[in-house]
């Protein structure tokens, strides 16, 4: 998956509560993706206090797999 696909899915499906590459400060109950200092991509979720839930962080060696996981998690957050 690539960024353009992610943006299209988010728009087409009306997905909310996400943070792509630290585009804003952490907010409560959102799914995020960021690039770590060790050249990995991390997908995470935040709690009701806008803190990253430590057990939720999954690291990937490539961006495509990270974006797949990001979208999968974002879709499960839809109520």
Backbone as XML, in Angstrom:
<?xml version="1.0"?>
<chain id="A" units="angstrom">
  <residue number="1" name="UNK">
    <atom name="N" x="0.851" y="-1.176" z="0.000"/>
    <atom name="CA" x="0.000" y="0.000" z="0.000"/>
    <atom name="C" x="0.896" y="1.237" z="0.000"/>
  </residue>
  <residue number="2" name="UNK">
    <atom name="N" x="0.415" y="2.291" z="-0.633"/>
    <atom name="CA" x="1.169" y="3.541" z="-0.680"/>
    <atom name="C" x="0.307" y="4.673" z="-0.105"/>
  </residue>
  <residue number="3" name="UNK">
    <atom name="N" x="0.938" y="5.805" z="0.174"/>
    <atom name="CA" x="0.241" y="6.928" z="0.811"/>
    <atom name="C" x="-0.991" y="7.382" z="0.041"/>
  </residue>
  <residue number="4" name="UNK">
    <atom name="N" x="-0.917" y="7.396" z="-1.275"/>
    <atom name="CA" x="-2.059" y="7.830" z="-2.070"/>
    <atom name="C" x="-3.258" y="6.913" z="-1.853"/>
  </residue>
  <residue number="5" name="UNK">
    <atom name="N" x="-3.011" y="5.613" z="-1.748"/>
    <atom name="CA" x="-4.088" y="4.655" z="-1.492"/>
    <atom name="C" x="-4.695" y="4.893" z="-0.104"/>
  </residue>
  <residue number="6" name="UNK">
    <atom name="N" x="-3.835" y="5.150" z="0.860"/>
    <atom name="CA" x="-4.297" y="5.405" z="2.224"/>
    <atom name="C" x="-5.206" y="6.627" z="2.247"/>
  </residue>
  <residue number="7" name="UNK">
    <atom name="N" x="-4.771" y="7.706" z="1.624"/>
    <atom name="CA" x="-5.578" y="8.926" z="1.595"/>
    <atom name="C" x="-6.919" y="8.699" z="0.911"/>
  </residue>
  <residue number="8" name="UNK">
    <atom name="N" x="-6.936" y="7.918" z="-0.152"/>
    <atom name="CA" x="-8.183" y="7.617" z="-0.867"/>
    <atom name="C" x="-9.124" y="6.789" z="0.015"/>
  </residue>
  <residue number="9" name="UNK">
    <atom name="N" x="-8.596" y="5.777" z="0.679"/>
    <atom name="CA" x="-9.408" y="4.935" z="1.564"/>
    <atom name="C" x="-10.001" y="5.776" z="2.686"/>
  </residue>
  <residue number="10" name="UNK">
    <atom name="N" x="-9.178" y="6.620" z="3.308"/>
    <atom name="CA" x="-9.656" y="7.476" z="4.396"/>
    <atom name="C" x="-10.793" y="8.365" z="3.918"/>
  </residue>
  <residue number="11" name="UNK">
    <atom name="N" x="-10.619" y="8.960" z="2.763"/>
    <atom name="CA" x="-11.646" y="9.849" z="2.216"/>
    <atom name="C" x="-12.901" y="9.076" z="1.828"/>
  </residue>
  <residue number="12" name="UNK">
    <atom name="N" x="-12.734" y="8.004" z="1.044"/>
    <atom name="CA" x="-13.878" y="7.239" z="0.545"/>
    <atom name="C" x="-14.697" y="6.597" z="1.658"/>
  </residue>
  <residue number="13" name="UNK">
    <atom name="N" x="-14.024" y="6.137" z="2.716"/>
    <atom name="CA" x="-14.710" y="5.443" z="3.805"/>
    <atom name="C" x="-15.063" y="6.366" z="4.965"/>
  </residue>
  <residue number="14" name="UNK">
    <atom name="N" x="-14.664" y="7.625" z="4.867"/>
    <atom name="CA" x="-14.981" y="8.585" z="5.925"/>
    <atom name="C" x="-14.342" y="8.248" z="7.255"/>
  </residue>
  <residue number="15" name="UNK">
    <atom name="N" x="-13.135" y="7.705" z="7.214"/>
    <atom name="CA" x="-12.456" y="7.292" z="8.438"/>
    <atom name="C" x="-11.984" y="8.519" z="9.224"/>
  </residue>
  <residue number="16" name="UNK">
    <atom name="N" x="-12.067" y="8.432" z="10.524"/>
    <atom name="CA" x="-11.714" y="9.534" z="11.421"/>
    <atom name="C" x="-10.748" y="9.032" z="12.494"/>
  </residue>
  <residue number="17" name="UNK">
    <atom name="N" x="-10.273" y="9.962" z="13.296"/>
    <atom name="CA" x="-9.421" y="9.667" z="14.449"/>
    <atom name="C" x="-8.119" y="8.988" z="14.055"/>
  </residue>
  <residue number="18" name="UNK">
    <atom name="N" x="-7.345" y="9.696" z="13.257"/>
    <atom name="CA" x="-6.053" y="9.166" z="12.832"/>
    <atom name="C" x="-5.006" y="10.267" z="12.856"/>
  </residue>
  <residue number="19" name="UNK">
    <atom name="N" x="-3.758" y="9.852" z="12.874"/>
    <atom name="CA" x="-2.626" y="10.770" z="12.866"/>
    <atom name="C" x="-1.569" y="10.192" z="11.933"/>
  </residue>
  <residue number="20" name="UNK">
    <atom name="N" x="-1.489" y="10.758" z="10.739"/>
    <atom name="CA" x="-0.517" y="10.310" z="9.742"/>
    <atom name="C" x="0.794" y="11.049" z="9.927"/>
  </residue>
  <residue number="21" name="UNK">
    <atom name="N" x="1.816" y="10.335" z="10.312"/>
    <atom name="CA" x="3.179" y="10.883" z="10.391"/>
    <atom name="C" x="3.249" y="12.160" z="11.222"/>
  </residue>
  <residue number="22" name="UNK">
    <atom name="N" x="2.601" y="12.128" z="12.389"/>
    <atom name="CA" x="2.642" y="13.241" z="13.342"/>
    <atom name="C" x="2.159" y="14.555" z="12.740"/>
  </residue>
  <residue number="23" name="UNK">
    <atom name="N" x="1.089" y="14.496" z="11.949"/>
    <atom name="CA" x="0.559" y="15.713" z="11.343"/>
    <atom name="C" x="-0.050" y="16.653" z="12.378"/>
  </residue>
  <residue number="24" name="UNK">
    <atom name="N" x="-0.335" y="16.146" z="13.552"/>
    <atom name="CA" x="-0.796" y="16.966" z="14.667"/>
    <atom name="C" x="-0.357" y="16.306" z="15.968"/>
  </residue>
  <residue number="25" name="UNK">
    <atom name="N" x="-0.490" y="17.032" z="17.070"/>
    <atom name="CA" x="-0.138" y="16.442" z="18.357"/>
    <atom name="C" x="-1.105" y="15.304" z="18.667"/>
  </residue>
  <residue number="26" name="UNK">
    <atom name="N" x="-0.684" y="14.420" z="19.548"/>
    <atom name="CA" x="-1.510" y="13.262" z="19.882"/>
    <atom name="C" x="-2.860" y="13.692" z="20.438"/>
  </residue>
  <residue number="27" name="UNK">
    <atom name="N" x="-3.891" y="12.996" z="19.994"/>
    <atom name="CA" x="-5.248" y="13.211" z="20.502"/>
    <atom name="C" x="-5.756" y="11.895" z="21.066"/>
  </residue>
  <residue number="28" name="UNK">
    <atom name="N" x="-6.825" y="11.973" z="21.836"/>
    <atom name="CA" x="-7.346" y="10.762" z="22.469"/>
    <atom name="C" x="-7.981" y="9.825" z="21.444"/>
  </residue>
  <residue number="29" name="UNK">
    <atom name="N" x="-7.817" y="8.550" z="21.701"/>
    <atom name="CA" x="-8.465" y="7.479" z="20.936"/>
    <atom name="C" x="-8.270" y="7.591" z="19.425"/>
  </residue>
  <residue number="30" name="UNK">
    <atom name="N" x="-7.026" y="7.632" z="19.010"/>
    <atom name="CA" x="-6.742" y="7.674" z="17.584"/>
    <atom name="C" x="-5.709" y="6.611" z="17.215"/>
  </residue>
  <residue number="31" name="UNK">
    <atom name="N" x="-5.643" y="6.323" z="15.925"/>
    <atom name="CA" x="-4.655" y="5.401" z="15.378"/>
    <atom name="C" x="-3.611" y="6.255" z="14.680"/>
  </residue>
  <residue number="32" name="UNK">
    <atom name="N" x="-2.351" y="5.940" z="14.910"/>
    <atom name="CA" x="-1.300" y="6.735" z="14.302"/>
    <atom name="C" x="-0.241" y="5.883" z="13.633"/>
  </residue>
  <residue number="33" name="UNK">
    <atom name="N" x="0.495" y="6.543" z="12.761"/>
    <atom name="CA" x="1.651" y="5.921" z="12.127"/>
    <atom name="C" x="2.762" y="6.961" z="12.123"/>
  </residue>
  <residue number="34" name="UNK">
    <atom name="N" x="3.979" y="6.510" z="12.423"/>
    <atom name="CA" x="5.125" y="7.415" z="12.446"/>
    <atom name="C" x="6.376" y="6.656" z="12.057"/>
  </residue>
  <residue number="35" name="UNK">
    <atom name="N" x="7.382" y="7.395" z="11.646"/>
    <atom name="CA" x="8.674" y="6.784" z="11.349"/>
    <atom name="C" x="9.544" y="6.947" z="12.583"/>
  </residue>
  <residue number="36" name="UNK">
    <atom name="N" x="10.125" y="5.866" z="13.032"/>
    <atom name="CA" x="10.935" y="5.910" z="14.247"/>
    <atom name="C" x="12.372" y="6.314" z="13.919"/>
  </residue>
  <residue number="37" name="UNK">
    <atom name="N" x="13.130" y="6.567" z="14.963"/>
    <atom name="CA" x="14.527" y="6.960" z="14.800"/>
    <atom name="C" x="15.402" y="5.844" z="14.229"/>
  </residue>
  <residue number="38" name="UNK">
    <atom name="N" x="14.966" y="4.609" z="14.353"/>
    <atom name="CA" x="15.765" y="3.484" z="13.851"/>
    <atom name="C" x="15.282" y="3.001" z="12.484"/>
  </residue>
  <residue number="39" name="UNK">
    <atom name="N" x="14.700" y="3.930" z="11.707"/>
    <atom name="CA" x="14.280" y="3.653" z="10.326"/>
    <atom name="C" x="13.223" y="2.560" z="10.204"/>
  </residue>
  <residue number="40" name="UNK">
    <atom name="N" x="12.346" y="2.505" z="11.167"/>
    <atom name="CA" x="11.198" y="1.619" z="11.098"/>
    <atom name="C" x="9.940" y="2.478" z="11.136"/>
  </residue>
  <residue number="41" name="UNK">
    <atom name="N" x="8.834" y="1.896" z="10.718"/>
    <atom name="CA" x="7.539" y="2.560" z="10.798"/>
    <atom name="C" x="6.779" y="1.929" z="11.939"/>
  </residue>
  <residue number="42" name="UNK">
    <atom name="N" x="6.176" y="2.746" z="12.764"/>
    <atom name="CA" x="5.424" y="2.276" z="13.919"/>
    <atom name="C" x="3.962" y="2.666" z="13.789"/>
  </residue>
  <residue number="43" name="UNK">
    <atom name="N" x="3.096" y="1.710" z="14.075"/>
    <atom name="CA" x="1.660" y="1.944" z="14.118"/>
    <atom name="C" x="1.245" y="1.787" z="15.572"/>
  </residue>
  <residue number="44" name="UNK">
    <atom name="N" x="0.398" y="2.699" z="16.051"/>
    <atom name="CA" x="0.039" y="2.721" z="17.472"/>
    <atom name="C" x="-1.393" y="3.233" z="17.638"/>
  </residue>
  <residue number="45" name="UNK">
    <atom name="N" x="-1.906" y="3.099" z="18.852"/>
    <atom name="CA" x="-3.175" y="3.720" z="19.219"/>
    <atom name="C" x="-2.955" y="4.535" z="20.492"/>
  </residue>
  <residue number="46" name="UNK">
    <atom name="N" x="-3.809" y="5.529" z="20.676"/>
    <atom name="CA" x="-3.734" y="6.342" z="21.879"/>
    <atom name="C" x="-4.931" y="6.049" z="22.775"/>
  </residue>
  <residue number="47" name="UNK">
    <atom name="N" x="-4.763" y="6.372" z="24.042"/>
    <atom name="CA" x="-5.848" y="6.136" z="25.005"/>
    <atom name="C" x="-6.669" y="7.408" z="25.218"/>
  </residue>
  <residue number="48" name="UNK">
    <atom name="N" x="-7.535" y="7.359" z="26.202"/>
    <atom name="CA" x="-8.435" y="8.485" z="26.464"/>
    <atom name="C" x="-7.716" y="9.728" z="26.983"/>
  </residue>
  <residue number="49" name="UNK">
    <atom name="N" x="-6.439" y="9.581" z="27.319"/>
    <atom name="CA" x="-5.639" y="10.729" z="27.766"/>
    <atom name="C" x="-4.635" y="11.166" z="26.705"/>
  </residue>
  <residue number="50" name="UNK">
    <atom name="N" x="-4.784" y="10.651" z="25.519"/>
    <atom name="CA" x="-3.923" y="10.988" z="24.375"/>
    <atom name="C" x="-2.485" y="10.519" z="24.567"/>
  </residue>
  <residue number="51" name="UNK">
    <atom name="N" x="-2.316" y="9.439" z="25.304"/>
    <atom name="CA" x="-1.011" y="8.798" z="25.448"/>
    <atom name="C" x="-0.967" y="7.555" z="24.571"/>
  </residue>
  <residue number="52" name="UNK">
    <atom name="N" x="0.192" y="7.280" z="24.000"/>
    <atom name="CA" x="0.338" y="6.067" z="23.203"/>
    <atom name="C" x="0.279" y="4.857" z="24.127"/>
  </residue>
  <residue number="53" name="UNK">
    <atom name="N" x="-0.576" y="3.924" z="23.801"/>
    <atom name="CA" x="-0.684" y="2.682" z="24.574"/>
    <atom name="C" x="0.539" y="1.839" z="24.207"/>
  </residue>
  <residue number="54" name="UNK">
    <atom name="N" x="1.422" y="1.611" z="25.170"/>
    <atom name="CA" x="2.688" y="0.946" z="24.887"/>
    <atom name="C" x="2.520" y="-0.440" z="24.272"/>
  </residue>
  <residue number="55" name="UNK">
    <atom name="N" x="1.575" y="-1.185" z="24.689"/>
    <atom name="CA" x="1.343" y="-2.512" z="24.131"/>
    <atom name="C" x="0.772" y="-2.488" z="22.725"/>
  </residue>
  <residue number="56" name="UNK">
    <atom name="N" x="0.414" y="-1.308" z="22.237"/>
    <atom name="CA" x="-0.213" y="-1.212" z="20.917"/>
    <atom name="C" x="0.790" y="-0.946" z="19.795"/>
  </residue>
  <residue number="57" name="UNK">
    <atom name="N" x="2.012" y="-0.625" z="20.130"/>
    <atom name="CA" x="3.007" y="-0.252" z="19.118"/>
    <atom name="C" x="3.494" y="-1.487" z="18.370"/>
  </residue>
  <residue number="58" name="UNK">
    <atom name="N" x="3.354" y="-1.443" z="17.049"/>
    <atom name="CA" x="3.888" y="-2.497" z="16.189"/>
    <atom name="C" x="4.846" y="-1.844" z="15.212"/>
  </residue>
  <residue number="59" name="UNK">
    <atom name="N" x="6.062" y="-2.382" z="15.118"/>
    <atom name="CA" x="7.089" y="-1.822" z="14.236"/>
    <atom name="C" x="7.204" y="-2.651" z="12.961"/>
  </residue>
  <residue number="60" name="UNK">
    <atom name="N" x="7.453" y="-1.963" z="11.861"/>
    <atom name="CA" x="7.577" y="-2.596" z="10.549"/>
    <atom name="C" x="8.854" y="-2.115" z="9.871"/>
  </residue>
  <residue number="61" name="UNK">
    <atom name="N" x="9.449" y="-2.995" z="9.090"/>
    <atom name="CA" x="10.660" y="-2.654" z="8.347"/>
    <atom name="C" x="10.366" y="-1.955" z="7.032"/>
  </residue>
  <residue number="62" name="UNK">
    <atom name="N" x="9.100" y="-1.997" z="6.592"/>
    <atom name="CA" x="8.762" y="-1.300" z="5.356"/>
    <atom name="C" x="7.451" y="-0.546" z="5.527"/>
  </residue>
  <residue number="63" name="UNK">
    <atom name="N" x="7.347" y="0.539" z="4.810"/>
    <atom name="CA" x="6.205" y="1.432" z="4.945"/>
    <atom name="C" x="4.906" y="0.790" z="4.464"/>
  </residue>
  <residue number="64" name="UNK">
    <atom name="N" x="4.974" y="0.006" z="3.416"/>
    <atom name="CA" x="3.772" y="-0.602" z="2.854"/>
    <atom name="C" x="3.054" y="-1.477" z="3.879"/>
  </residue>
  <residue number="65" name="UNK">
    <atom name="N" x="3.789" y="-2.330" z="4.570"/>
    <atom name="CA" x="3.176" y="-3.192" z="5.586"/>
    <atom name="C" x="2.612" y="-2.361" z="6.737"/>
  </residue>
  <residue number="66" name="UNK">
    <atom name="N" x="3.325" y="-1.306" z="7.105"/>
    <atom name="CA" x="2.855" y="-0.434" z="8.179"/>
    <atom name="C" x="1.547" y="0.246" z="7.783"/>
  </residue>
  <residue number="67" name="UNK">
    <atom name="N" x="1.463" y="0.715" z="6.554"/>
    <atom name="CA" x="0.231" y="1.361" z="6.086"/>
    <atom name="C" x="-0.930" y="0.381" z="6.030"/>
  </residue>
  <residue number="68" name="UNK">
    <atom name="N" x="-0.666" y="-0.852" z="5.637"/>
    <atom name="CA" x="-1.717" y="-1.884" z="5.653"/>
    <atom name="C" x="-2.269" y="-2.063" z="7.070"/>
  </residue>
  <residue number="69" name="UNK">
    <atom name="N" x="-1.367" y="-2.159" z="8.039"/>
    <atom name="CA" x="-1.774" y="-2.339" z="9.425"/>
    <atom name="C" x="-2.501" y="-1.102" z="9.946"/>
  </residue>
  <residue number="70" name="UNK">
    <atom name="N" x="-2.021" y="0.067" z="9.579"/>
    <atom name="CA" x="-2.653" y="1.323" z="9.974"/>
    <atom name="C" x="-4.121" y="1.363" z="9.514"/>
  </residue>
  <residue number="71" name="UNK">
    <atom name="N" x="-4.359" y="1.050" z="8.253"/>
    <atom name="CA" x="-5.724" y="1.059" z="7.713"/>
    <atom name="C" x="-6.576" y="-0.017" z="8.397"/>
  </residue>
  <residue number="72" name="UNK">
    <atom name="N" x="-6.011" y="-1.180" z="8.600"/>
    <atom name="CA" x="-6.754" y="-2.262" z="9.268"/>
    <atom name="C" x="-7.200" y="-1.814" z="10.661"/>
  </residue>
  <residue number="73" name="UNK">
    <atom name="N" x="-6.301" y="-1.208" z="11.407"/>
    <atom name="CA" x="-6.652" y="-0.736" z="12.743"/>
    <atom name="C" x="-7.652" y="0.410" z="12.684"/>
  </residue>
  <residue number="74" name="UNK">
    <atom name="N" x="-7.441" y="1.303" z="11.753"/>
    <atom name="CA" x="-8.343" y="2.449" z="11.627"/>
    <atom name="C" x="-9.763" y="1.984" z="11.306"/>
  </residue>
  <residue number="75" name="UNK">
    <atom name="N" x="-9.894" y="1.004" z="10.468"/>
    <atom name="CA" x="-11.224" y="0.474" z="10.128"/>
    <atom name="C" x="-11.906" y="-0.163" z="11.337"/>
  </residue>
  <residue number="76" name="UNK">
    <atom name="N" x="-11.155" y="-0.788" z="12.222"/>
    <atom name="CA" x="-11.762" y="-1.424" z="13.393"/>
    <atom name="C" x="-12.219" y="-0.410" z="14.420"/>
  </residue>
  <residue number="77" name="UNK">
    <atom name="N" x="-11.730" y="0.825" z="14.325"/>
    <atom name="CA" x="-12.133" y="1.870" z="15.258"/>
    <atom name="C" x="-13.472" y="2.498" z="14.889"/>
  </residue>
  <residue number="78" name="UNK">
    <atom name="N" x="-13.977" y="2.214" z="13.695"/>
    <atom name="CA" x="-15.235" y="2.794" z="13.237"/>
    <atom name="C" x="-16.398" y="2.183" z="14.006"/>
  </residue>
  <residue number="79" name="UNK">
    <atom name="N" x="-17.264" y="3.042" z="14.514"/>
    <atom name="CA" x="-18.426" y="2.560" z="15.278"/>
    <atom name="C" x="-19.693" y="2.813" z="14.501"/>
  </residue>
</chain>
